[in-house]
Amino acid sequence: MLQQASIHFGGENTEQIIIHIALFRWKEGITRKKIDSAFKQVKQLKEKCDGIVEVFVGKNYHKESRGFTHGVVVVARDQESLERYRQHPAHKVIAKDIEEMEEDSLGFDFKDLR
């Protein structure tokens, strides 16, 4: 059964909300244990980075994935919060580890059309 996700923005200005998506295709031989460990660390960034509203990670199950097997979605309060997330020392370590594991990746950032 799928769980419904809810994001609570509090009194935040949702006009500034930024959605960051990263998709990954792993090198041959990368274990599920390594992937799970990396994504656990990514999820922990929510508590370390001010302005990150939510972090979602998971395995793809859509048939038109073009080989991308996993994804991350980060919801940031604004562009500045996303930049702080990217520059956080913990993010830099995790990003380096993931880059060594990935065969390919795709990033996509956007503001919701309102």
Secondary structure as the mmCIF struct_conf table of DSSP 4:
data_model
#
loop_
_struct_conf.conf_type_id
_struct_conf.id
_struct_conf.beg_label_comp_id
_struct_conf.beg_label_asym_id
_struct_conf.beg_label_seq_id
_struct_conf.end_label_comp_id
_struct_conf.end_label_asym_id
_struct_conf.end_label_seq_id
HELX_LH_PP_P HELX_LH_PP_P1 LEU A 2 ALA A 5
TURN_TY1_P TURN_TY1_P1 GLY A 10 GLY A 11
HELX_RH_3T_P HELX_RH_3T_P1 THR A 14 GLN A 16
STRN STRN1 ILE A 18 TRP A 26
HELX_LH_PP_P HELX_LH_PP_P2 LYS A 27 LYS A 27
TURN_TY1_P TURN_TY1_P2 GLU A 28 GLY A 29
HELX_RH_AL_P HELX_RH_AL_P1 ARG A 32 LYS A 48
BEND BEND1 CYS A 49 CYS A 49
TURN_TY1_P TURN_TY1_P3 ASP A 50 GLY A 51
STRN STRN2 ILE A 52 LYS A 59
TURN_TY1_P TURN_TY1_P4 LYS A 63 GLU A 64
TURN_TY1_P TURN_TY1_P5 ARG A 66 GLY A 67
STRN STRN3 HIS A 70 ALA A 76
BEND BEND2 ARG A 77 ASP A 78
HELX_RH_AL_P HELX_RH_AL_P2 GLN A 79 GLN A 87
BEND BEND3 HIS A 88 HIS A 88
HELX_RH_AL_P HELX_RH_AL_P3 PRO A 89 MET A 101
STRN STRN4 GLU A 102 LYS A 111
HELX_LH_PP_P HELX_LH_PP_P3 ASP A 112 LEU A 113
#
